[in-house]
Amino acid sequence: MIQGLLTDRVHLKVHTPTKELSLYVLTRAASGPKLTEAYR
């Protein structure tokens, strides 16, 4: 809402960059917790 108002009034342009991040899954195993990379 505020971003739209600023765009209309002062011609402000906002750029949001996209970033590729790794995703991990925490699972419980018999030997203890395991952190593995998630598949996309």
Secondary structure, 3 states (H helix, E strand, C coil): CHHHHHHHHHCCCCCCCCCCCCCEEEEEECCEEEEEECCC
